[in-house]
Amino acid sequence: MPKTDKPTRRPTKSRDESDIKYILARIDGGLNISVQQLCIAREVGPTKVYADVNAGRLFIRKNGTRTYIEPDVARAYLAGEPMPRDAKGDSLSASSEHRVARVREYQKRRSGAERAK
């Protein structure tokens, strides 16, 4: 039986030029990219990406367990531009700021209710 050559699987964290071109083509095509793909395109690690998320320089979305970055946000992040704004003129991180404000309001109400007891 002849031995067949199986194609070798490319490592997922590779920073090959073809990988970067593929990721940029996805962004230009209007497709979401993962955090790992953004790390490859920006040539940084996930720690740096999540630090930028926490600092408000990048906005990510979650759908169940999947974390992704929208193409407009990824394009601006890779170019070093400020984060794009939504139709109301708010930065896309405003929704996370809103969630933080709601949690703080809840904590205030809860602490007030405990004092009343």
Secondary structure, DSSP 4 states (H G I P E B T S, - for coil): -PPP-PPPPPPTT---HHHHHHHHHHHHTT--EEHHHHHHHHT--HHHHHHHHHHTS---EEETTEEEE-HHHHHHHHHTPPPPB-TTS-BTTHHHHHHHHHHHHHHHHHHHHHHH-
